[in-house]
């Protein structure tokens, strides 16, 4: 039996965004790309993990824990991903 390293329903590359306001990113992805939310896990109101489907691909999204900084800030005003690395 052959085992695939890629889970069923996922592609070779799956993006994960770690942002301060996951709800805003999800809303943007809905409007801009017709994304459909397929999963959401909350802890104390914070999005620990969410997934959206865009076409045949999935995008994973989460928010930072414990006041830690995220790798970027998503801004719907500029419609772009800004890295702060």
Secondary structure, 3 states (H helix, E strand, C coil): CCCCCCCCCCCCCCEEEECCCHHHHHHHHHHHHCCEEEEEEEECCEEEEEEEEECCEEEEEECCCCCCCCCEEEECCCCEEEECC
